[in-house]
């Protein structure tokens, strides 16, 4: 896969993060990779192995797919990206609910704070 430096450098950091969040929420692996350079490094904060690091598009694609499979069924709530010069941050939350019966559910949430 070619380097994506030109495409990502045309985006503001806020726009890049917003596209990343949209691609993540829709489980669009190709969309995520389009926003990352070929030598990108990603440290997972969710999934079956939080803290695992993925390097390069091949590892990133496999790792992201594994995280998406692990978290299937979660509702993802994306925060609004906030830009600071050439950097941007955002919050997110995963909401997991499993139906116990017609009248009750077990729920848990994973989220970030900035």
Secondary structure as UniProt FT lines:
FT   HELIX           5..9
FT   HELIX           13..25
FT   TURN            26..27
FT   HELIX           29..34
FT   TURN            38..39
FT   STRAND          41..43
FT   TURN            48..51
FT   STRAND          53..55
FT   HELIX           56..70
FT   TURN            71..73
FT   STRAND          75..78
FT   STRAND          82..84
FT   TURN            85..86
FT   STRAND          87..89
FT   STRAND          92..101
FT   TURN            102..103
FT   STRAND          104..111
//
